[in-house]
């Protein structure tokens, strides 16, 4: 199970920053105008849909002014509660995307035919580090080895 979490983190390293910037963008450009317009439309004690519809376009056109109005007019409590709801939905979608990006098995991102199949030098019990038939970078099949030293080459060779 640990390889799934590590693989998902490795795949999404760059996306964490993008998701954080997008969350800040949503908090300023979406949540602040809606909160400001909601605060204006419910100033008389009840919510008035006509005032909300009249002012929502102007609030979205000037999101930083709406954000400033939220901070100065005393509707910070409404802003934080609405931001909490949006953040919960945002975190839910982020978590779903994070889980779906996890590798399906332990060998998902390993190139076939590379020396990534071994760890901490265990391939050198069979292979040589210095000389012999080249298999991969820093992996040689020693020719002075006892036993089977046959090599199957898969691929094509081009002569120019």
Secondary structure, 3 states (H helix, E strand, C coil): CHHHHHHHHHHCHHHHHHHHHHHHHHHHHHHHHHHHHHHHHCCCCCCCHHHHHHHHHHHHHCHHHHHHHHHHHCCHHHHHHHHHHHHHHHHHHHHHHHHHCCCCCCCCCCCCCCHHHCCCCHHHHCCECCCCEEEECCEEECCCCCCCCCCCCCCCCCCC
